[in-house]
Amino acid sequence: MKAKNLLINLAIDNAGDWNKICEDIKAKNYNDGRSVGKNIRAITYLDTNYPDILKQAVKPPFVLFYEGSISLLDHLDNTFAVLGNRKSTVDGEMITSDIVYNNRDKILVSGGSIGIQAAACRNAMELHVPIILILGCGIDCAYPNENKDIFDYARVNGLILSEYPFDTPPSPDYFPVRNRIIAALSKDLVVVEVSQNSGTMITITCALSMNKDIYVVPQPYNSDLYNNTLILEGALPYIKTVGLTVDNRTSH
């Protein structure tokens, strides 16, 4: 318990910054006698319920603050993520709806971003699918504000996780970093619409480093999206009649 409290306090003192926490641990720059507030709920790298798959991520979080049902982390073999651009298309949102419906017996992992991720979350809400949300801010911050309904749902019907402590405002630097957690906690990742230089590509890169399969929705031959290139590079084409199974792997 003493070591766990130490990690939590270091995460609070350093606003969840992995590098700074690591530096303080190496320098023994901490007070190991401090207690942790009763209202703070968190799991640490030292806890038995810390996901093994997350330990395979680059810079696995020392601490994850949470709200909701932490027991969902016991079912990471039944999770999926639906990824895509923040500026989603009507077709992309329709495809997203279909993907969520066909995987309604699973747990959705998401960052709760606008666009494809928000569309997936709202479809999950309609189908009463549990959602694990990974935030790039404190778990008490509903960002973006227009997705507050998603955060409210996940608090009651899912789980909200963040390596950033309470009162940590969102930052552009935090969102790419949290994508490694989305990749780690998702058994299957489906890419609906993606541009080459996007946050989704960061999540894909993280997932590939953990040897996860990436499913990509094929696009028309003249599409400006990066979907077809990903398939040419080895991603699995997501085909409606096949779904999330390696049976849809092509000969390449």
C-alpha positions in Angstrom: 0.0 0.0 0.0 2.9 2.4 0.8 4.4 1.9 -2.7 1.0 2.4 -4.3 0.4 5.6 -2.5 3.8 6.8 -3.4 3.1 6.3 -7.1 -0.3 8.0 -6.9 1.2 11.0 -5.1 4.0 11.2 -7.7 1.4 11.2 -10.5 -0.5 14.0 -8.7 2.6 16.1 -8.1 3.8 15.7 -11.7 0.3 16.1 -13.4 0.6 12.6 -14.8 3.8 13.3 -16.7 5.4 9.9 -17.2 8.9 11.3 -17.7 8.8 13.5 -14.6 7.5 10.6 -12.5 10.2 8.4 -13.8 12.9 11.0 -13.0 11.5 11.5 -9.4 11.6 7.7 -8.8 15.2 7.4 -10.0 16.2 10.4 -7.9 14.2 9.2 -4.9 12.6 12.6 -5.0 9.5 11.8 -3.0 7.9 11.7 0.4 6.8 8.1 1.0 4.9 8.9 4.1 2.0 10.9 2.5 -1.4 9.4 2.5 -3.8 9.5 -0.5 -7.2 11.2 -0.4 -10.1 8.9 0.3 -12.0 10.1 -2.8 -9.1 9.2 -5.2 -9.7 6.0 -7.0 -6.7 4.7 -9.0 -4.9 1.6 -10.0 -1.1 1.5 -10.3 1.5 -0.6 -12.2 2.0 -2.5 -8.9 -1.6 -3.6 -8.6 -2.7 -7.2 -9.5 -5.6 -5.8 -11.6 -3.3 -3.6 -13.7 -3.7 -5.1 -17.3 -0.8 -7.2 -18.4 -1.3 -6.0 -22.0 -0.8 -2.4 -20.9 2.6 -3.3 -19.6 3.5 -4.0 -23.2 2.8 -0.4 -24.2 5.5 2.2 -24.6 5.9 3.9 -21.3 3.1 2.1 -19.5 1.3 4.5 -17.1 2.4 4.3 -13.5 -1.1 5.3 -12.4 -4.5 5.3 -13.9 -7.2 7.3 -12.2 -10.6 6.0 -12.8 -14.3 6.4 -12.3 -16.9 3.7 -13.0 -16.6 -0.1 -13.2 -12.9 -1.1 -12.9 -13.9 -4.8 -13.3 -14.2 -4.1 -17.1 -10.4 -4.4 -17.2 -10.9 -8.1 -16.5 -12.6 -8.5 -19.9 -10.0 -7.0 -22.3 -10.3 -10.1 -24.5 -13.7 -8.8 -25.5 -13.0 -5.2 -26.5 -12.9 -3.3 -29.7 -12.2 0.3 -30.8 -13.6 2.2 -33.8 -11.2 4.8 -35.0 -11.4 7.6 -37.5 -11.1 11.3 -38.4 -12.5 14.0 -36.2 -14.1 15.4 -39.4 -16.2 12.4 -40.2 -18.4 11.9 -43.3 -22.1 10.8 -43.4 -21.0 7.5 -45.0 -18.3 7.0 -42.3 -20.9 7.5 -39.5 -23.2 5.0 -41.2 -20.4 2.4 -41.4 -19.5 3.1 -37.8 -23.1 2.4 -36.7 -23.0 -0.9 -38.5 -19.7 -1.9 -37.0 -20.9 -1.1 -33.4 -24.2 -3.0 -34.0 -22.3 -6.1 -35.2 -20.1 -6.0 -32.1 -22.7 -5.1 -29.6 -21.8 -8.0 -27.4 -18.4 -6.5 -26.7 -16.9 -3.5 -24.8 -16.1 -0.4 -26.8 -12.8 1.4 -26.0 -12.7 5.0 -27.1 -11.0 8.4 -26.5 -14.4 10.1 -26.8 -13.2 12.5 -29.5 -15.5 14.2 -31.9 -16.1 12.6 -35.3 -16.0 8.8 -35.7 -15.2 8.0 -32.1 -18.1 10.0 -30.8 -20.4 8.4 -33.4 -19.3 5.0 -32.2 -19.9 5.9 -28.6 -23.4 7.2 -29.2 -24.3 4.0 -31.2 -22.9 2.0 -28.2 -25.1 4.1 -25.9 -28.2 3.3 -27.9 -27.4 -0.4 -27.7 -26.4 -0.3 -24.0 -22.8 -1.4 -24.8 -20.3 -0.7 -22.0 -17.7 2.0 -22.9 -14.2 2.4 -21.6 -13.2 6.0 -22.1 -9.5 7.0 -22.1 -9.1 10.8 -21.5 -6.4 13.3 -22.3 -7.3 15.3 -19.2 -8.4 14.7 -15.6 -11.4 12.3 -15.3 -13.4 15.2 -13.8 -13.1 17.1 -17.1 -15.7 16.6 -19.8 -13.7 17.4 -23.0 -14.9 18.1 -25.6 -17.9 19.6 -23.8 -20.3 18.6 -26.7 -19.6 14.9 -25.7 -20.6 15.3 -22.1 -23.4 12.8 -22.6 -20.8 10.2 -23.5 -18.8 10.9 -20.4 -21.9 10.8 -18.2 -22.9 7.4 -19.8 -19.5 5.9 -19.3 -19.4 6.9 -15.6 -22.5 4.8 -15.0 -22.3 2.2 -17.8 -18.6 1.8 -18.2 -15.3 3.1 -17.1 -13.3 6.3 -17.4 -9.5 6.2 -17.2 -6.8 8.8 -17.3 -3.2 8.9 -16.3 -3.8 12.6 -15.5 -5.1 13.5 -12.0 -8.1 15.5 -11.1 -8.2 19.2 -12.3 -5.8 18.5 -15.1 -7.1 20.5 -18.1 -6.9 19.0 -21.6 -3.7 19.7 -23.6 -2.8 19.0 -27.2 0.2 17.2 -25.9 -1.9 14.7 -23.9 -4.1 13.3 -26.6 -1.4 11.6 -28.7 0.1 10.1 -25.5 -3.2 8.6 -24.3 -3.6 6.9 -27.7 -1.2 4.2 -26.6 -3.6 3.3 -23.9 -6.5 3.0 -26.3 -4.4 0.7 -28.5 -3.4 -1.5 -25.5 -6.9 -2.0 -24.1 -8.5 -2.8 -27.5 -8.3 -6.4 -28.7 -9.5 -5.4 -32.1 -9.2 -2.0 -33.8 -11.3 -0.9 -36.7 -10.4 2.1 -38.8 -13.3 3.7 -40.6 -11.8 6.9 -42.1 -8.2 8.0 -41.6 -5.9 10.7 -42.9 -2.1 10.0 -43.1 -1.1 12.7 -40.5 -3.8 12.1 -37.9 -4.1 11.0 -34.3 -5.6 7.7 -35.5 -2.3 6.9 -37.2 -0.6 7.3 -33.8 -3.0 4.8 -32.3 -2.4 2.4 -35.2 1.4 2.6 -34.7 1.0 1.9 -31.0 -1.2 -1.1 -31.7 1.2 -2.5 -34.3 4.0 -2.3 -31.8 2.0 -4.7 -29.6 1.3 -7.0 -32.6 -2.4 -6.3 -32.8 -4.4 -6.8 -35.9 -5.7 -3.6 -37.5 -9.0 -3.7 -39.6 -9.5 -1.0 -42.1 -12.7 -0.2 -44.1 -11.8 -0.1 -47.8 -12.4 3.2 -49.7 -13.1 4.0 -53.3 -10.0 3.9 -55.5 -9.9 7.7 -55.9 -10.3 8.4 -52.2 -8.0 10.9 -50.5 -8.1 8.9 -47.3 -5.2 6.7 -46.2 -7.3 3.6 -45.7 -6.4 1.7 -48.9 -2.7 2.4 -48.3 -3.0 0.8 -44.9 -4.5 -2.3 -46.5 -1.7 -2.5 -49.0 0.7 -2.3 -46.1 -0.8 -5.3 -44.5 -3.9 -4.2 -42.5 -6.9 -6.4 -42.7 -9.8 -5.1 -44.8 -12.9 -4.8 -42.7 -15.7 -6.6 -44.7 -19.2 -6.5 -43.4 -20.0 -10.1 -44.1 -16.9 -11.3 -42.3 -16.3 -8.7 -39.5 -13.5 -9.0 -36.9 -11.9 -12.3 -37.9 -8.6 -13.1 -39.5 -10.6 -15.0 -42.2 -10.7 -11.7 -44.1 -6.9 -11.6 -44.4 -5.9 -11.4 -48.0 -3.1 -13.3 -49.6 -0.6 -10.5 -48.9 
